[in-house]
Amino acid sequence: MLSFLDTGHTIPRALYSITAPVGAGFSGSAMSETFEDVTNLALRLEELRAEHRDLDVAISQLSDTPPEDELLIRRLKKRKLMLKDRIALIERMLEPDEPA
């Protein structure tokens, strides 16, 4: 954990690189439905959900303090929305609407 804003609050290690691409290492085009692919997607989904929860905690802690760094809060919220979109995409890939 990293202390921020000299307030005693901490940012989870997963949030150090806010600007890292959300889908790094993930390609959703023409993916075959093999066991490994599904397993990899499920693992990636859990990682994204954990990062989303960490962002929620960090944003909550930052919001409780005076707005010394509104830019950081905006970046965290934007990252959280991107994660939410990626989570929804992977969930749709793992559980399609139509039966095969």
CORQUIHU-V117782 format. One record per residue. N is the residue number from 1. SS is DSSP state (H for helix, E for strand, C for the rest). Layout:
((N & SS) (N & SS))
This chain:
((1 & C) (2 & E) (3 & E) (4 & E) (5 & C) (6 & C) (7 & C) (8 & C) (9 & E) (10 & E) (11 & E) (12 & C) (13 & H) (14 & H) (15 & H) (16 & C) (17 & C) (18 & C) (19 & C) (20 & C) (21 & C) (22 & C) (23 & C) (24 & C) (25 & C) (26 & C) (27 & C) (28 & C) (29 & C) (30 & C) (31 & C) (32 & C) (33 & C) (34 & C) (35 & H) (36 & H) (37 & H) (38 & H) (39 & H) (40 & H) (41 & H) (42 & H) (43 & H) (44 & H) (45 & H) (46 & H) (47 & H) (48 & H) (49 & H) (50 & H) (51 & H) (52 & H) (53 & H) (54 & H) (55 & H) (56 & H) (57 & H) (58 & H) (59 & H) (60 & H) (61 & H) (62 & H) (63 & H) (64 & H) (65 & C) (66 & C) (67 & C) (68 & C) (69 & C) (70 & H) (71 & H) (72 & H) (73 & H) (74 & H) (75 & H) (76 & H) (77 & H) (78 & H) (79 & H) (80 & H) (81 & H) (82 & H) (83 & H) (84 & H) (85 & H) (86 & H) (87 & H) (88 & H) (89 & H) (90 & H) (91 & H) (92 & H) (93 & H) (94 & H) (95 & C) (96 & C) (97 & C) (98 & C) (99 & C) (100 & C))
